[in-house]
């Protein structure tokens, strides 16, 4: 059986996020790390999520990688496609959401795509085209201090319009909540008027269900993982998806438990503060200087593995991040920390860790690359947007790859308690 849906995600944790949402809807899902090779996609899945690392690279490179992923997914038989980006619309005026969206629209020869990063359960809502994080505008949230993609404009229509030469429109909440037929008619009117990109309001899961039904026949959908909430049911109503049970089954894997935190988001900083087990905060200045911080950290960890989860963090406050970037440069400091976290992951797994939680999209990307993970089976959800996964291969491990902004304060403890 061929997969129904092919997803192109612009970072690793975002890929896991939407994969978990699809599994919740009864779609057996595999996530590949990077563009999969020929024959790497099994026949027993309903959805394939390709995890790229294109959010903050040059637009031309993001387009090339996204189109390569699309080509593989098409050859694997996927009948629908989804471009997944962050629920906080992380991007700059140069892209990459608009440029990649344009490239996919042209490659698939469609007239239009929706843009909806809403995820109400995680506090991401859109009203009159403005993105809210909790009860504040995106531009007033901690995302305004993001070290790579600071979000200082909450109007998604304006943000997207600066990234594409094509028309950008809006379907407001009233039209969404009037039902899928009314919403579909609004999209069709905008398409007839030449509007290629359409931002869509949503403030509740019921809105996402309406949106999913309305775009269930669309060849291309773009959005955050929240939009995927309504897609499995829409595909089932169309006869594309039959089964539902045991979509989140994972193999039982033993081993010690550890957390690697590299995100500097407010949510992750709160989760670190709430963690009750052994915790080592890494000296990020020493990492950027080139000191052997990782070796000392692994020596610290070896004495504690097996007695419960341990935490190693390189997370800093926004002011500390700015100071590091000013001292060493954005690229050098980021690369040094990612390299250290990657080395820690290799050392921890070699030391007997079989269950690993990773906080932060960039950190997750570095970790899965370091561990030579090429694909993940998606399992049960820990918190909204964050499932457990199992690496595919001869020596599988359990991984929870968490977006920095996601998860309750007790996420780290909750994740291991679930196992």
Order of alpha helices (4+ residues) and beta strands (2+ residues): beta-alpha-beta-beta-alpha-beta-alpha-beta-beta-beta-beta-alpha-beta-alpha-alpha-beta-alpha-beta-alpha-beta-alpha-beta-alpha-alpha-beta-alpha-alpha-beta-alpha-beta-beta-beta-alpha
